[in-house]
């Protein structure tokens, strides 16, 4: 189990930019980010562009124009559950 943090970004579209600015202040190397719901629409945000990997649920990825950048890892629900179990801390940001 990882001592890093898994951040679930679940904010609505209007609040996502501010949520990502807050995340940029607490994020450390080894942490992971999952974009969920309308938050996927801000995939082009400068903070997200600096990350080597971003997770996204396959049901949410359909909101975006394909193909997705290489840094995006698409998860089904089983993959998402496995990812959550890898971390001691999981923080939902709305």
WOKACOR-V979388 format. One record per pair of residues at least 6 apart in sequence whose ideal C-beta (glycine too) atoms are under 6 Angstrom apart, sorted by the first residue. I is the first residue (numbers start at 1). J is the second residue. Records with the same first field share a line. If there is no record, write none. Layout:
I=J + J
This chain:
1=88
2=86 + 87
4=30 + 31
5=31 + 89 + 91
6=32 + 87 + 90
7=23 + 33 + 91
8=34 + 92
9=35 + 39 + 93
10=36 + 37 + 92 + 94
11=19 + 39 + 94
12=38
13=38 + 41
16=39 + 42
19=93
20=45 + 47
24=47
33=54
34=55
35=56
36=60
40=56 + 60 + 63 + 64
48=54
53=71 + 73
54=71 + 72
55=73 + 75
56=72 + 74
57=75
58=74 + 76
61=74
84=90
